Amino acid sequence: MLAHDDQLCPLPSTHEKCNEAEYFFAKLLEHYHAPDEFRFNLNAFIQAIRNITFMLQSEENKPVGFDDWYAKKQDEMRGNDILRRFVEARNIVVKRSSLAAHSTARSGLFRRRKLKLAFGHELSPMMSTIEALDFAKKFTYGMFLDEDHSAIGEQTGVERTWIVSDLGGSEVVATCLQALNYMGELLAEAHRLCGETARYEPVSIDMQRVQVLLEADVDPSLPEKWGWHGPPTA
């Protein structure tokens, strides 16, 4: 998040685009386990993150020295593999179609949010993680779990991983986070060029909490029904 000392932002359009990118990033986390919503928000995030530099270049009140500073930043961004991929991905989303996304999963028995026993498999981009969780329960119940979940903290879960080859082939939310944090620092630098005291606090997330979906995440009343006490999914 950007903190700066002037209530009247000198770069309002760019700041708005950064806020837009942060909004869609939050939606990616919120809808990680819902395929349609995840892909739609990924497309929107890619466009928002790309539009930040467009807006920065078109701001009306550019500070003195902006052109020389931004020329150096452009060279830096061209040499950044992740940012270059986002430029190419934005062209795909805008001019051709949605990006091709696929996902893998590890399903099975979790203790708290840590995987204890699992089987790995491909997960259709069109299948929600809740559906995968229901399927996984057919293997864990009776074999590893009893209906009452007498082993406190143990339950069925699915750890999903979204991958987009056009964005490098790594887990895609973590890749998006790197782009978001770079752009946040870029905006902070631009504010400092305007004479402000500005700093950017990098966004950090616990990917385990994002990627793992447990029975108790779907139905928070379950731990009480099972007779557990304390935070069962921490």
Residue frames as a rotation matrix with the C-alpha (Angstrom) as fourth column:
MET 1
0.574 0.819 0.000 0.00
0.819 -0.574 0.000 0.00
0.000 0.000 -1.000 0.00
LEU 2
-0.269 -0.652 0.708 1.15
0.637 -0.672 -0.377 3.53
0.722 0.350 0.597 -0.81
ALA 3
0.480 0.327 -0.814 1.49
0.824 -0.486 0.291 6.07
-0.300 -0.811 -0.503 1.99
HIS 4
-0.402 -0.607 0.685 2.15
0.753 -0.645 -0.130 9.69
0.521 0.464 0.717 1.08
ASP 5
-0.569 -0.020 -0.822 1.93
0.733 -0.467 -0.495 13.05
-0.374 -0.884 0.280 2.80
ASP 6
-0.918 0.254 -0.305 -0.23
-0.345 -0.891 0.296 15.06
-0.196 0.377 0.905 0.42
GLN 7
-0.296 0.890 0.346 -3.99
0.158 0.403 -0.901 14.71
-0.942 -0.212 -0.260 0.48
LEU 8
0.680 0.443 -0.585 -4.17
-0.477 -0.338 -0.811 16.22
-0.557 0.830 -0.018 -3.03
CYS 9
0.305 -0.584 0.752 -2.53
0.445 0.786 0.430 13.47
-0.842 0.204 0.499 -5.10
PRO 10
-0.091 -0.416 -0.905 -0.24
-0.589 -0.710 0.386 14.85
-0.803 0.568 -0.181 -7.84
LEU 11
-0.860 -0.215 -0.462 -0.77
-0.501 0.523 0.690 11.71
0.094 0.825 -0.558 -9.94
PRO 12
-0.261 0.845 0.467 -4.51
-0.762 0.117 -0.637 11.01
-0.593 -0.522 0.613 -9.55
SER 13
0.538 0.518 -0.665 -5.11
-0.832 0.456 -0.317 8.90
0.139 0.723 0.676 -12.67
THR 14
-0.229 -0.722 -0.653 -2.11
-0.434 0.676 -0.596 6.67
0.872 0.147 -0.468 -12.00
HIS 15
-0.847 -0.052 0.529 -3.07
-0.529 0.184 -0.829 6.31
-0.054 -0.982 -0.183 -8.35
GLU 16
0.138 0.984 0.116 -6.59
-0.894 0.174 -0.413 5.28
-0.427 -0.047 0.903 -9.38
LYS 17
0.460 -0.018 -0.888 -5.22
-0.642 0.684 -0.346 2.58
0.613 0.729 0.303 -11.68
CYS 18
-0.690 -0.711 -0.137 -3.04
-0.364 0.504 -0.783 1.24
0.626 -0.491 -0.606 -8.88
ASN 19
-0.561 0.581 0.590 -6.11
-0.686 0.072 -0.724 1.08
-0.462 -0.811 0.358 -6.66
GLU 20
0.465 0.746 -0.476 -7.95
-0.884 0.368 -0.288 -0.73
-0.040 0.555 0.831 -9.44
ALA 21
-0.034 -0.574 -0.818 -5.15
-0.463 0.735 -0.496 -3.29
0.886 0.361 -0.291 -9.76
GLU 22
-0.901 -0.283 0.330 -5.19
-0.405 0.275 -0.872 -3.84
0.156 -0.919 -0.362 -5.98
TYR 23
-0.083 0.962 0.262 -8.96
-0.892 0.045 -0.450 -4.32
-0.445 -0.271 0.854 -6.10
PHE 24
0.609 0.342 -0.716 -8.77
-0.702 0.652 -0.286 -7.04
0.369 0.676 0.637 -8.76
PHE 25
-0.470 -0.798 -0.377 -5.85
-0.392 0.572 -0.721 -8.68
0.791 -0.191 -0.582 -6.97
ALA 26
-0.715 0.285 0.638 -8.01
-0.633 0.124 -0.764 -8.93
-0.297 -0.951 0.092 -3.84
LYS 27
0.385 0.908 -0.166 -10.72
-0.879 0.306 -0.365 -10.52
-0.281 0.286 0.916 -5.99
LEU 28
0.073 -0.455 -0.888 -8.23
-0.580 0.705 -0.408 -13.11
0.811 0.545 -0.213 -7.23
LEU 29
-0.896 -0.424 0.132 -7.64
-0.328 0.434 -0.839 -14.16
0.298 -0.795 -0.528 -3.63
GLU 30
-0.400 0.833 0.383 -11.34
-0.748 -0.055 -0.661 -14.11
-0.529 -0.551 0.645 -2.82
HIS 31
0.639 0.743 -0.200 -12.30
-0.686 0.433 -0.584 -16.26
-0.347 0.511 0.787 -5.81
TYR 32
-0.396 -0.904 -0.159 -9.26
-0.895 0.342 0.287 -18.54
-0.206 0.256 -0.945 -6.04
HIS 33
-0.817 0.067 0.573 -11.47
-0.027 0.988 -0.153 -21.61
-0.576 -0.140 -0.805 -5.78
ALA 34
0.343 0.935 0.086 -14.18
0.215 0.011 -0.977 -20.44
-0.915 0.353 -0.197 -8.22
PRO 35
-0.276 -0.665 0.694 -12.88
0.788 0.258 0.560 -20.92
-0.551 0.701 0.452 -11.79
ASP 36
0.259 0.412 0.874 -15.02
0.883 -0.467 -0.042 -18.44
0.391 0.782 -0.485 -13.73
GLU 37
0.986 0.157 -0.059 -14.64
0.166 -0.868 0.468 -15.62
0.022 -0.471 -0.882 -11.22
PHE 38
0.356 -0.929 -0.107 -10.92
0.297 0.004 0.955 -16.29
-0.886 -0.371 0.277 -10.90
ARG 39
-0.289 -0.496 0.819 -10.28
0.914 0.112 0.390 -16.13
-0.285 0.861 0.421 -14.64
PHE 40
0.524 0.549 0.651 -12.46
0.707 -0.707 0.027 -13.05
0.474 0.446 -0.759 -15.15
ASN 41
0.969 -0.161 -0.187 -10.65
0.010 -0.731 0.682 -11.17
-0.247 -0.663 -0.707 -12.38
LEU 42
0.082 -0.973 0.215 -7.27
0.565 0.223 0.794 -12.31
-0.821 0.057 0.569 -13.67
ASN 43
-0.040 -0.025 0.999 -8.08
0.972 -0.232 0.033 -10.77
0.231 0.972 0.034 -17.06
ALA 44
0.827 0.430 0.363 -9.15
0.336 -0.895 0.293 -7.54
0.451 -0.120 -0.884 -15.34
PHE 45
0.722 -0.630 -0.286 -6.03
0.181 -0.228 0.957 -7.46
-0.668 -0.743 -0.051 -13.17
ILE 46
-0.107 -0.797 0.594 -3.76
0.874 0.209 0.439 -7.88
-0.474 0.566 0.674 -16.20
GLN 47
0.172 0.237 0.956 -5.38
0.774 -0.633 0.018 -4.92
0.609 0.737 -0.292 -17.93
ALA 48
0.972 0.231 0.036 -5.33
0.153 -0.746 0.648 -2.76
0.177 -0.624 -0.761 -14.81
ILE 49
0.486 -0.856 -0.175 -1.66
0.402 0.041 0.915 -3.45
-0.776 -0.515 0.364 -14.07
ARG 50
-0.245 -0.553 0.796 -0.73
0.963 -0.045 0.265 -2.61
-0.111 0.832 0.544 -17.66
ASN 51
0.441 0.532 0.723 -2.76
0.648 -0.746 0.154 0.60
0.621 0.400 -0.674 -17.62
ILE 52
0.693 -0.234 -0.682 -0.75
0.547 -0.446 0.709 1.98
-0.470 -0.864 -0.181 -14.69
THR 53
-0.385 -0.919 -0.084 2.17
0.591 -0.315 0.742 2.92
-0.709 0.236 0.665 -16.93
PHE 54
-0.292 0.373 0.881 -0.17
0.849 -0.323 0.418 4.26
0.441 0.870 -0.223 -19.62
MET 55
0.749 0.662 -0.025 -1.73
0.580 -0.637 0.508 6.59
0.321 -0.394 -0.861 -17.06
LEU 56
0.385 -0.682 -0.622 1.61
0.584 -0.342 0.736 7.62
-0.715 -0.646 0.267 -15.60
GLN 57
-0.611 -0.666 0.428 2.84
0.733 -0.272 0.624 8.75
-0.299 0.695 0.654 -19.01
SER 58
-0.285 0.596 0.751 -0.37
0.657 -0.448 0.606 10.72
0.698 0.666 -0.264 -19.68
GLU 59
0.188 0.330 -0.925 -0.57
0.933 -0.353 0.064 12.62
-0.306 -0.875 -0.374 -16.36
GLU 60
0.735 0.203 0.647 -1.02
0.487 -0.822 -0.295 16.35
0.472 0.532 -0.703 -16.94
ASN 61
0.818 -0.383 0.429 1.22
-0.536 -0.779 0.325 17.63
0.210 -0.496 -0.842 -14.14
LYS 62
0.690 -0.641 -0.337 4.43
0.577 0.768 -0.278 15.69
0.437 -0.002 0.899 -14.65
PRO 63
0.800 -0.433 -0.416 7.25
0.158 -0.517 0.841 16.82
-0.579 -0.739 -0.345 -12.35
VAL 64
0.583 -0.706 -0.401 10.54
-0.810 -0.471 -0.349 18.26
0.058 0.529 -0.847 -13.55
GLY 65
-0.473 -0.870 0.137 12.90
-0.863 0.489 0.129 15.50
-0.179 -0.057 -0.982 -14.62
PHE 66
0.319 0.698 0.641 10.08
-0.519 0.694 -0.498 13.03
-0.793 -0.174 0.584 -15.28
ASP 67
0.843 0.095 -0.530 11.12
-0.530 0.318 -0.786 12.17
0.094 0.943 0.318 -18.86
ASP 68
-0.116 -0.965 -0.236 14.69
-0.761 0.239 -0.604 11.23
0.639 0.109 -0.762 -17.95
TRP 69
-0.516 -0.022 0.856 13.55
-0.755 0.484 -0.443 9.28
-0.405 -0.875 -0.266 -14.90
TYR 70
0.457 0.810 0.367 10.85
-0.514 0.578 -0.634 7.40
-0.726 0.101 0.681 -16.79
ALA 71
0.554 -0.345 -0.757 13.18
-0.723 0.252 -0.644 6.55
0.413 0.904 -0.110 -19.69
LYS 72
-0.590 -0.800 0.113 15.42
-0.727 0.465 -0.505 4.72
0.352 -0.380 -0.855 -17.20
LYS 73
-0.334 0.548 0.767 12.42
-0.586 0.516 -0.624 2.99
-0.738 -0.658 0.149 -15.64
GLN 74
0.682 0.579 -0.446 11.26
-0.694 0.322 -0.644 1.86
-0.230 0.749 0.621 -19.10
ASP 75
0.000 -0.776 -0.631 14.63
-0.725 0.434 -0.535 0.23
0.689 0.457 -0.562 -19.73
GLU 76
-0.763 -0.256 0.593 14.37
-0.634 0.472 -0.613 -1.45
-0.123 -0.844 -0.523 -16.33
MET 77
0.080 0.905 0.418 10.85
-0.612 0.376 -0.696 -2.73
-0.787 -0.200 0.584 -17.04
ARG 78
0.583 0.087 -0.808 11.82
-0.782 0.327 -0.530 -4.04
0.218 0.941 0.259 -20.49
GLY 79
-0.381 -0.836 -0.396 14.49
-0.596 0.549 -0.586 -6.13
0.707 0.012 -0.707 -18.79
ASN 80
-0.590 0.281 0.757 12.04
-0.675 0.343 -0.653 -7.52
-0.443 -0.896 -0.013 -16.22
ASP 81
-0.969 0.135 -0.209 10.78
-0.031 0.769 0.638 -10.87
0.247 0.625 -0.741 -17.48
ILE 82
-0.538 0.814 -0.219 7.60
0.743 0.335 -0.579 -10.81
-0.398 -0.474 -0.786 -15.39
LEU 83
-0.109 0.506 -0.856 6.56
-0.077 -0.862 -0.500 -7.31
-0.991 0.012 0.133 -16.48
ARG 84
-0.722 -0.200 -0.663 7.30
-0.656 -0.109 0.747 -8.14
-0.221 0.974 -0.052 -20.11
ARG 85
-0.906 0.422 -0.036 5.02
0.399 0.879 0.259 -11.15
0.141 0.220 -0.965 -19.85
PHE 86
-0.251 0.849 -0.466 2.23
0.585 -0.250 -0.771 -8.96
-0.771 -0.466 -0.434 -18.48
VAL 87
-0.361 0.069 -0.930 2.56
-0.591 -0.789 0.171 -6.65
-0.722 0.611 0.325 -21.48
GLU 88
-0.892 -0.017 -0.451 2.22
-0.390 0.532 0.752 -9.62
0.227 0.847 -0.481 -23.81
ALA 89
-0.748 0.647 -0.149 -0.64
0.651 0.670 -0.358 -11.08
-0.131 -0.365 -0.922 -21.75
ARG 90
-0.268 0.655 -0.706 -2.54
0.038 -0.726 -0.687 -7.81
-0.963 -0.211 0.170 -21.89
ASN 91
-0.573 0.014 -0.820 -2.32
-0.782 -0.309 0.541 -7.88
-0.246 0.951 0.188 -25.70
ILE 92
-0.936 0.249 -0.249 -3.74
0.147 0.919 0.367 -11.41
0.320 0.307 -0.896 -25.69
VAL 93
-0.543 0.754 -0.369 -6.61
0.665 0.117 -0.738 -10.49
-0.514 -0.646 -0.565 -23.36
VAL 94
-0.192 0.459 -0.867 -7.54
-0.211 -0.882 -0.420 -7.31
-0.958 0.103 0.267 -25.23
LYS 95
-0.282 -0.046 -0.958 -6.99
-0.907 -0.313 0.282 -8.39
-0.313 0.949 0.047 -28.82
ARG 96
-0.678 -0.086 -0.730 -7.52
-0.482 0.802 0.353 -12.14
0.555 0.591 -0.585 -28.94
SER 97
0.361 0.772 -0.523 -9.06
-0.017 0.566 0.824 -14.07
0.933 -0.288 0.218 -26.07
SER 98
0.832 -0.071 0.551 -8.67
-0.555 -0.081 0.828 -15.00
-0.014 -0.994 -0.107 -22.44
LEU 99
-0.253 -0.967 -0.025 -5.40
-0.949 0.254 -0.187 -16.51
0.187 -0.024 -0.982 -21.31
ALA 100
0.341 0.278 -0.898 -5.18
-0.203 0.955 0.218 -20.29
0.918 0.108 0.381 -21.19
ALA 101
-0.190 -0.339 0.921 -5.19
-0.963 -0.116 -0.242 -21.22
0.189 -0.933 -0.305 -17.51
HIS 102
0.257 0.302 -0.918 -4.92
-0.074 0.953 0.293 -24.67
0.964 -0.007 0.267 -16.00
SER 103
0.212 -0.112 0.971 -4.72
-0.949 -0.262 0.176 -25.95
0.235 -0.958 -0.162 -12.48
THR 104
-0.338 -0.320 -0.885 -3.30
0.004 0.940 -0.342 -28.85
0.941 -0.119 -0.316 -10.51
ALA 105
0.421 0.520 0.743 -4.37
-0.767 -0.233 0.598 -30.08
0.484 -0.821 0.301 -7.11
ARG 106
-0.757 -0.458 -0.467 -3.30
-0.068 0.765 -0.640 -32.17
0.650 -0.453 -0.610 -4.18
SER 107
0.197 0.919 0.341 -6.28
-0.719 -0.101 0.688 -33.63
0.667 -0.380 0.641 -2.37
GLY 108
-0.141 -0.195 -0.971 -6.47
0.303 0.925 -0.229 -35.68
0.942 -0.327 -0.071 0.78
LEU 109
0.609 0.324 -0.724 -6.01
0.742 0.091 0.665 -35.51
0.281 -0.942 -0.184 4.53
PHE 110
-0.056 -0.582 0.811 -4.89
0.013 -0.813 -0.582 -32.24
0.998 -0.022 0.053 6.11
ARG 111
0.137 0.045 -0.990 -3.88
0.985 0.098 0.141 -31.57
0.103 -0.994 -0.031 9.69
ARG 112
-0.009 0.046 -0.999 -4.73
0.234 -0.971 -0.047 -27.93
-0.972 -0.234 -0.002 10.35
ARG 113
0.781 0.284 -0.557 -3.75
-0.429 -0.404 -0.808 -26.46
-0.454 0.870 -0.194 6.98
LYS 114
-0.256 -0.945 -0.202 -0.80
-0.900 0.157 0.406 -28.78
-0.352 0.286 -0.891 6.38
LEU 115
0.437 0.388 -0.812 -1.00
-0.761 0.641 -0.103 -31.69
0.480 0.662 0.575 4.01
LYS 116
0.063 -0.352 0.934 -0.61
-0.790 0.555 0.262 -35.05
-0.610 -0.754 -0.243 5.74
LEU 117
-0.503 -0.138 0.853 -1.63
0.325 0.885 0.335 -37.64
-0.801 0.445 -0.400 3.13
ALA 118
0.174 0.566 -0.806 -2.51
-0.513 -0.646 -0.565 -36.76
-0.840 0.512 0.178 -0.45
PHE 119
-0.042 -0.188 0.981 -2.84
0.798 0.585 0.146 -37.74
-0.601 0.789 0.125 -4.07
GLY 120
-0.485 -0.226 -0.845 -1.87
-0.207 -0.909 0.362 -35.29
-0.850 0.350 0.394 -6.80
HIS 121
-0.156 0.499 0.853 -3.94
0.871 0.476 -0.119 -34.79
-0.466 0.724 -0.509 -9.95
GLU 122
-0.923 0.007 0.386 -4.90
0.241 -0.771 0.589 -32.37
0.301 0.637 0.710 -12.67
LEU 123
-0.354 0.843 -0.405 -7.94
0.563 -0.154 -0.812 -30.27
-0.747 -0.515 -0.420 -11.87
SER 124
-0.117 0.377 0.919 -10.16
0.967 -0.167 0.191 -29.09
0.225 0.911 -0.345 -14.69
PRO 125
-0.961 -0.253 0.115 -10.15
0.234 -0.959 -0.161 -25.28
0.151 -0.128 0.980 -15.01
MET 126
-0.383 0.898 0.217 -13.94
-0.387 -0.369 0.845 -25.51
0.839 0.240 0.488 -15.07
MET 127
0.227 0.453 -0.862 -14.25
0.565 0.659 0.495 -27.51
0.793 -0.600 -0.107 -11.82
SER 128
0.484 -0.023 0.875 -14.62
-0.584 -0.752 0.304 -25.59
0.651 -0.658 -0.377 -8.58
THR 129
-0.636 -0.772 -0.014 -12.44
-0.457 0.391 -0.799 -26.61
0.622 -0.502 -0.601 -5.68
ILE 130
-0.263 0.636 0.725 -15.60
-0.884 0.143 -0.446 -27.38
-0.387 -0.758 0.525 -3.68
GLU 131
0.742 0.509 -0.436 -16.47
-0.657 0.683 -0.320 -30.05
0.135 0.524 0.841 -6.24
ALA 132
0.041 -0.829 -0.558 -12.95
-0.320 0.518 -0.793 -31.46
0.947 0.211 -0.244 -5.96
LEU 133
-0.676 -0.244 0.695 -13.29
-0.717 0.001 -0.697 -31.45
0.169 -0.970 -0.176 -2.18
ASP 134
0.321 0.872 0.370 -16.53
-0.876 0.422 -0.234 -33.46
-0.360 -0.249 0.899 -2.35
PHE 135
0.695 -0.137 -0.706 -14.78
-0.398 0.745 -0.536 -35.97
0.599 0.653 0.463 -4.60
ALA 136
-0.351 -0.936 -0.007 -11.78
-0.448 0.174 -0.877 -36.20
0.822 -0.305 -0.481 -2.25
LYS 137
-0.231 0.323 0.918 -14.04
-0.965 0.045 -0.259 -37.03
-0.125 -0.945 0.301 0.71
LYS 138
0.783 0.524 -0.335 -14.93
-0.584 0.804 -0.108 -40.32
0.213 0.280 0.936 -0.98
PHE 139
0.290 -0.776 -0.560 -11.31
0.077 0.603 -0.794 -41.40
0.954 0.187 0.234 -0.43
THR 140
-0.620 -0.622 0.478 -10.62
-0.377 -0.299 -0.877 -39.94
0.688 -0.724 -0.049 2.99
TYR 141
0.025 0.707 0.707 -13.83
-0.999 -0.001 0.035 -40.91
0.025 -0.707 0.707 4.78
GLY 142
0.929 0.362 0.071 -13.70
-0.368 0.922 0.120 -44.41
-0.022 -0.137 0.990 6.19
MET 143
0.596 -0.782 -0.184 -10.04
0.500 0.540 -0.677 -44.85
0.629 0.312 0.713 5.24
PHE 144
-0.515 -0.853 0.084 -8.40
0.525 -0.391 -0.756 -41.94
0.678 -0.345 0.649 7.07
LEU 145
-0.837 0.297 0.459 -11.29
-0.493 -0.774 -0.397 -40.12
0.238 -0.559 0.795 8.74
ASP 146
-0.644 0.748 -0.158 -14.33
0.759 0.600 -0.253 -41.19
-0.094 -0.283 -0.954 10.70
GLU 147
0.032 0.766 0.642 -17.60
0.721 -0.462 0.516 -39.31
0.692 0.446 -0.567 10.33
ASP 148
0.861 0.344 -0.374 -17.12
0.506 -0.508 0.697 -37.58
0.050 -0.789 -0.612 13.70
HIS 149
0.390 -0.799 0.458 -13.56
0.010 -0.493 -0.870 -36.45
0.921 0.344 -0.184 12.89
SER 150
0.954 0.036 -0.298 -12.32
0.285 0.201 0.937 -37.73
0.094 -0.979 0.182 16.24
ALA 151
-0.043 -0.996 -0.076 -8.73
0.991 -0.052 0.124 -36.81
-0.127 -0.070 0.989 15.32
ILE 152
0.660 0.389 -0.642 -8.86
0.428 -0.898 -0.104 -33.11
-0.617 -0.206 -0.760 16.21
GLY 153
0.096 -0.593 -0.799 -7.53
-0.439 -0.746 0.501 -30.87
-0.893 0.303 -0.332 13.47
GLU 154
-0.859 -0.437 0.265 -7.71
0.000 0.519 0.855 -33.49
-0.511 0.734 -0.447 10.72
GLN 155
0.291 0.954 -0.068 -10.10
-0.052 -0.055 -0.997 -33.10
-0.955 0.294 0.034 7.80
THR 156
0.173 -0.138 0.975 -10.35
0.919 0.379 -0.109 -33.41
-0.354 0.915 0.192 4.04
GLY 157
0.359 -0.082 -0.930 -8.86
-0.100 -0.994 0.049 -30.63
-0.928 0.076 -0.365 1.96
VAL 158
0.609 -0.204 0.767 -7.69
0.792 0.219 -0.570 -29.61
-0.052 0.954 0.295 -1.48
GLU 159
0.052 -0.662 -0.748 -4.63
0.141 -0.737 0.661 -27.54
-0.989 -0.140 0.055 -2.31
ARG 160
0.735 0.329 0.593 -5.15
0.622 0.024 -0.783 -25.93
-0.272 0.944 -0.187 -5.70
THR 161
-0.276 -0.832 -0.480 -2.53
0.274 -0.547 0.791 -24.27
-0.921 0.087 0.379 -7.91
TRP 162
0.841 0.540 0.044 -3.45
0.245 -0.305 -0.920 -22.01
-0.483 0.784 -0.389 -10.82
ILE 163
-0.275 -0.959 0.073 -0.90
0.381 -0.039 0.924 -21.82
-0.883 0.282 0.376 -13.63
VAL 164
0.885 0.431 -0.178 -0.83
0.023 -0.422 -0.906 -19.60
-0.466 0.797 -0.383 -16.73
SER 165
0.310 -0.824 0.475 1.97
0.882 0.435 0.179 -20.48
-0.354 0.363 0.862 -19.17
ASP 166
0.367 -0.124 0.922 1.88
0.628 -0.698 -0.344 -17.01
0.686 0.705 -0.178 -20.77
LEU 167
0.773 -0.095 0.627 2.78
-0.443 -0.788 0.427 -15.54
0.454 -0.608 -0.651 -17.36
GLY 168
-0.073 -0.978 0.196 5.73
-0.936 -0.001 -0.352 -17.85
0.344 -0.209 -0.915 -16.82
GLY 169
0.063 0.155 -0.986 4.25
-0.169 0.975 0.142 -21.15
0.984 0.158 0.088 -15.66
SER 170
-0.922 -0.312 -0.228 4.54
0.179 0.178 -0.968 -20.52
0.342 -0.933 -0.108 -11.91
GLU 171
-0.221 0.864 -0.452 1.63
0.953 0.092 -0.290 -20.14
-0.209 -0.495 -0.844 -9.49
VAL 172
-0.169 0.123 0.978 -0.15
0.754 -0.622 0.208 -17.19
0.634 0.773 0.012 -11.04
VAL 173
0.863 0.505 0.033 -1.25
0.360 -0.658 0.661 -15.20
0.356 -0.559 -0.749 -7.97
ALA 174
0.452 -0.787 -0.420 2.32
0.553 -0.122 0.824 -15.08
-0.700 -0.605 0.380 -6.69
THR 175
-0.444 -0.572 0.690 3.38
0.895 -0.239 0.377 -13.81
-0.051 0.784 0.618 -10.12
CYS 176
0.301 0.652 0.696 0.65
0.588 -0.701 0.403 -11.17
0.751 0.288 -0.595 -10.06
LEU 177
0.871 0.019 -0.492 1.83
0.459 -0.392 0.797 -10.09
-0.177 -0.920 -0.350 -6.62
GLN 178
-0.138 -0.988 -0.069 5.35
0.800 -0.153 0.580 -9.44
-0.584 0.025 0.811 -7.92
ALA 179
-0.429 0.049 0.902 3.94
0.748 -0.541 0.385 -7.22
0.507 0.840 0.196 -10.68
LEU 180
0.638 0.757 0.138 1.67
0.507 -0.549 0.665 -5.40
0.579 -0.354 -0.734 -8.22
ASN 181
0.649 -0.447 -0.616 4.49
0.562 -0.264 0.784 -4.67
-0.513 -0.855 0.080 -5.79
TYR 182
-0.456 -0.808 0.373 6.75
0.858 -0.289 0.423 -3.42
-0.234 0.514 0.826 -8.58
MET 183
-0.183 0.466 0.866 4.08
0.599 -0.646 0.474 -1.00
0.780 0.605 -0.161 -9.78
GLY 184
0.815 0.465 -0.345 3.39
0.537 -0.386 0.750 0.15
0.216 -0.796 -0.565 -6.23
GLU 185
0.175 -0.849 -0.499 7.04
0.675 -0.265 0.689 1.06
-0.717 -0.457 0.527 -5.77
LEU 186
-0.534 -0.301 0.790 7.07
0.824 -0.395 0.406 2.74
0.190 0.868 0.459 -9.19
LEU 187
0.382 0.765 0.518 4.18
0.522 -0.641 0.563 4.96
0.763 0.056 -0.644 -8.12
ALA 188
0.773 -0.165 -0.613 5.94
0.552 -0.301 0.777 5.76
-0.313 -0.939 -0.141 -4.83
GLU 189
-0.325 -0.943 0.064 9.06
0.812 -0.244 0.530 6.82
-0.484 0.224 0.846 -6.75
ALA 190
-0.327 0.286 0.901 6.93
0.707 -0.559 0.434 9.03
0.627 0.779 -0.020 -9.00
HIS 191
0.783 0.617 -0.075 5.40
0.483 -0.528 0.699 10.67
0.391 -0.584 -0.711 -5.92
ARG 192
0.395 -0.718 -0.573 8.86
0.644 -0.228 0.730 11.32
-0.655 -0.658 0.372 -4.51
LEU 193
-0.532 -0.546 0.647 9.83
0.847 -0.349 0.402 12.89
0.007 0.762 0.648 -7.83
CYS 194
0.172 0.712 0.681 6.90
0.524 -0.651 0.549 15.24
0.834 0.262 -0.485 -7.26
GLY 195
-0.456 -0.468 0.757 8.46
-0.334 -0.699 -0.633 16.31
0.825 -0.541 0.162 -3.96
GLU 196
0.591 0.736 0.330 6.35
-0.630 0.165 0.759 14.13
0.504 -0.656 0.561 -1.67
THR 197
-0.610 -0.609 0.508 7.51
-0.788 0.537 -0.301 11.92
-0.089 -0.584 -0.807 1.15
ALA 198
0.499 0.817 -0.289 6.07
-0.858 0.512 -0.034 8.66
0.120 0.265 0.957 -0.14
ARG 199
-0.692 -0.658 0.296 6.71
-0.681 0.732 0.035 5.03
-0.239 -0.177 -0.955 0.63
TYR 200
0.189 0.717 -0.671 5.22
-0.782 0.523 0.339 1.77
0.594 0.461 0.659 -0.55
GLU 201
-0.257 -0.167 0.952 4.59
-0.790 0.603 -0.107 -1.09
-0.557 -0.780 -0.287 1.83
PRO 202
-0.729 -0.056 -0.682 4.83
-0.569 0.602 0.560 -4.29
0.379 0.796 -0.471 -0.25
VAL 203
0.390 0.902 0.184 1.78
-0.915 0.356 0.192 -6.52
0.108 -0.243 0.964 -0.16
SER 204
-0.805 -0.574 -0.152 2.45
-0.547 0.816 -0.185 -9.99
0.231 -0.066 -0.971 1.26
ILE 205
0.330 0.944 -0.001 0.11
-0.905 0.316 0.283 -12.95
0.268 -0.093 0.959 1.45
ASP 206
-0.433 -0.326 0.841 0.05
-0.581 0.814 0.016 -16.42
-0.690 -0.481 -0.541 2.95
MET 207
-0.423 0.244 -0.873 -0.36
-0.851 0.224 0.475 -18.58
0.311 0.944 0.113 -0.15
GLN 208
-0.959 0.085 -0.269 -1.17
0.156 0.955 -0.254 -21.63
0.235 -0.285 -0.929 1.95
ARG 209
-0.549 0.805 -0.227 -4.31
0.156 -0.169 -0.973 -19.92
-0.821 -0.569 -0.033 3.24
VAL 210
-0.178 0.452 -0.874 -5.22
-0.852 -0.515 -0.093 -18.94
-0.492 0.728 0.477 -0.32
GLN 211
-0.482 -0.157 -0.862 -4.58
-0.779 0.528 0.340 -22.25
0.401 0.835 -0.376 -2.04
VAL 212
-0.957 0.076 -0.281 -5.94
0.181 0.911 -0.370 -24.68
0.228 -0.405 -0.885 0.56
LEU 213
-0.216 0.946 0.240 -9.68
-0.819 -0.309 0.483 -25.28
0.532 -0.092 0.842 0.91
LEU 214
-0.991 -0.129 -0.040 -10.82
-0.075 0.772 -0.631 -27.41
0.113 -0.622 -0.775 3.86
GLU 215
-0.362 0.903 -0.232 -14.16
0.740 0.430 0.517 -28.85
0.566 0.016 -0.824 4.85
ALA 216
0.007 0.351 -0.936 -14.41
0.914 -0.381 -0.136 -26.28
-0.405 -0.855 -0.324 7.65
ASP 217
-0.883 -0.271 -0.384 -13.74
0.084 -0.895 0.437 -23.44
-0.462 0.354 0.813 5.19
VAL 218
-0.760 0.649 0.034 -16.85
0.075 0.037 0.996 -24.43
0.645 0.760 -0.077 3.27
ASP 219
0.423 0.901 -0.098 -18.94
0.163 0.031 0.986 -24.98
0.891 -0.433 -0.134 6.41
PRO 220
-0.427 -0.696 0.577 -17.52
-0.392 -0.432 -0.812 -23.12
0.815 -0.573 -0.088 9.46
SER 221
0.326 0.622 0.712 -20.05
-0.925 0.054 0.376 -24.84
0.195 -0.781 0.593 11.74
LEU 222
0.567 -0.057 -0.822 -18.40
-0.163 0.970 -0.179 -28.24
0.807 0.235 0.541 11.28
PRO 223
-0.533 -0.839 -0.112 -15.68
-0.080 0.182 -0.980 -27.97
0.842 -0.514 -0.164 14.00
GLU 224
-0.520 0.421 0.744 -18.35
-0.854 -0.248 -0.456 -27.35
-0.007 -0.873 0.488 16.62
LYS 225
0.593 0.766 -0.247 -20.37
-0.780 0.623 0.057 -30.30
0.198 0.159 0.967 15.33
TRP 226
0.331 -0.566 -0.755 -17.24
0.003 0.800 -0.599 -32.43
0.944 0.196 0.266 15.53
GLY 227
0.927 0.092 -0.363 -16.66
0.353 0.109 0.929 -31.32
0.126 -0.990 0.069 19.12
TRP 228
-0.037 -0.988 0.149 -13.41
0.854 -0.109 -0.508 -29.48
0.518 0.108 0.848 18.43
HIS 229
0.818 0.180 -0.547 -12.21
0.464 -0.769 0.440 -26.53
-0.341 -0.613 -0.713 20.45
GLY 230
-0.053 -0.862 -0.504 -9.87
0.117 -0.507 0.854 -23.74
-0.992 -0.014 0.128 19.38
PRO 231
0.284 0.114 -0.952 -8.94
-0.804 -0.513 -0.301 -22.67
-0.523 0.850 -0.054 15.82
PRO 232
0.459 -0.053 0.887 -9.08
0.088 0.996 0.014 -25.95
-0.884 0.072 0.462 13.85
THR 233
0.783 -0.112 0.612 -7.88
0.622 0.165 -0.765 -24.53
-0.015 0.980 0.199 10.54
ALA 234
0.855 -0.469 -0.223 -5.09
-0.399 -0.868 0.296 -22.22
-0.332 -0.164 -0.929 11.73
